[in-house]
Amino acid sequence: MTEKGKFLKKFNEAFAKGDTQFIAESVTQDIKWTMLGDKTINGLEEFRKEIESVVQSECGLELDKIITHGNTAAVNGIIHAQDQNGKPATYAFCDVYKLSGFKNPKIKEMKSYITKIK
């Protein structure tokens, strides 16, 4: 696995573990996070507020693929978490990333596609 792939694996695992500090440290000041069909978050402060509200203390994560090419990447998999009513739920996701550079990159842009699995 490439260094960028290892970074993205660790980033996604941080979401599953509820490690909001690592998540916030992994993005640029001008981060743009688009949750397709829902909303767009702009800037680090807005991003911090959003992850504090959506990241659970712990959830299950099954990563399927991590693909990197240049300063773009994609990760997909399954999340086992709780829905808005506190009931167990399973979601499929795919995140597409634009990275800040090639060495020690941070996430500059993230587009999330998420669907609940019945």
C-alpha positions in Angstrom: 0.0 0.0 0.0 1.3 3.5 -0.9 2.0 6.1 1.8 -1.1 8.0 0.7 -3.1 4.8 1.0 -1.8 4.2 4.5 -2.7 7.8 5.4 -6.3 7.4 4.1 -6.7 4.0 5.9 -5.7 5.7 9.1 -8.0 8.7 8.4 -11.0 6.4 7.9 -10.1 4.3 11.0 -10.0 7.6 13.0 -13.7 8.2 11.9 -14.6 4.7 13.2 -12.7 5.2 16.5 -14.1 8.7 17.1 -10.7 10.3 16.9 -11.8 13.8 16.0 -8.4 15.3 16.8 -6.6 13.2 14.2 -9.4 13.8 11.7 -9.1 17.6 12.1 -5.3 17.5 11.9 -5.5 15.6 8.6 -7.3 18.3 6.6 -6.2 21.7 5.3 -7.5 25.0 6.7 -9.7 25.5 3.6 -11.2 22.0 3.6 -14.3 21.5 1.5 -16.5 18.5 2.5 -19.5 17.8 0.3 -22.0 15.2 1.5 -23.9 14.6 -1.7 -27.6 15.1 -1.3 -27.2 16.8 2.1 -24.7 19.7 2.6 -21.3 21.2 2.0 -18.9 22.1 4.8 -16.3 24.9 4.1 -13.3 25.6 6.2 -11.6 24.0 9.2 -13.8 25.5 12.0 -17.0 24.4 10.3 -15.4 21.0 9.6 -14.5 20.6 13.3 -18.1 21.4 14.4 -19.5 18.9 11.9 -17.2 16.0 12.8 -17.9 16.6 16.5 -21.6 16.2 15.8 -21.5 13.3 13.4 -18.6 11.1 14.5 -19.7 8.5 17.1 -17.5 7.3 19.9 -16.9 4.0 18.0 -18.4 2.2 15.1 -17.6 -0.8 12.9 -15.7 -0.2 9.7 -15.0 -2.5 6.8 -12.7 -0.9 4.2 -13.0 -2.4 0.7 -10.8 -0.4 -1.7 -8.3 2.4 -1.3 -7.3 3.9 -4.7 -4.7 6.7 -5.1 -3.5 8.5 -8.2 -1.6 11.7 -8.1 -3.3 14.1 -5.7 -6.7 12.3 -6.0 -7.9 9.2 -4.1 -11.0 7.2 -3.3 -12.0 4.9 -0.4 -15.1 2.8 -0.1 -16.5 0.4 2.4 -19.2 -0.4 5.0 -19.9 1.4 8.3 -21.8 -0.2 11.2 -23.2 2.6 13.4 -26.4 4.0 14.9 -29.0 5.9 13.0 -30.6 9.1 14.2 -32.9 7.1 16.5 -30.0 5.2 18.1 -30.8 2.0 16.4 -28.1 -0.2 14.7 -27.7 0.7 11.1 -25.4 -0.3 8.2 -24.2 2.2 5.6 -22.2 1.8 2.4 -19.9 4.8 1.6 -17.5 6.1 -1.0 -15.3 9.1 -0.3 -13.4 10.8 -3.1 -10.5 13.0 -2.0 -8.3 15.8 -3.4 -5.1 15.9 -1.5 -2.9 19.0 -0.8 0.2 17.5 -2.3 2.3 14.4 -2.7 4.5 14.3 0.4 2.8 14.4 3.8 -0.5 15.3 2.2 -3.6 16.6 3.9 -7.1 16.4 2.6 -8.1 19.5 0.7 -11.5 18.3 -0.6 -13.7 15.4 0.3 -16.9 14.2 -1.4 -18.9 11.6 0.5 -21.5 9.3 -1.0 -23.4 7.5 1.7 -26.4 5.2 1.5 -28.2 3.2 4.2 -28.3 -0.5 3.6 -31.5 -2.3 4.5 
